[in-house]
């Protein structure tokens, strides 16, 4: 469960959308990003960590974690659960390996900010 939901407070380190933007001393917060060290804007692209399934040969199956509570899957990258922090996605990948078996990995994906999902 999300730290924010449990405590109703945020230290800027959780993955809840309710958290206020975190700021680093040497740079302002990134638009649309709550924790700048976890996702960053790079010329109109925002990066998120997803939990993705791979074949034994190392090829993506095109399946992603959709919900971390009931471990559902999606083939739509835009509907996948997005994480700001690699560490959180890696823990969820371990959960998926246990619940669903297979090779689940934390993988960083870039999303074009100028496009709406499924465009």
Beta strands, then each sheet from edge to edge (+ up, - down):
strand 1: 45-54
strand 2: 60-67
strand 3: 72-74
strand 4: 103-112
sheet 1: 3+ 2- 1+ 4-
end
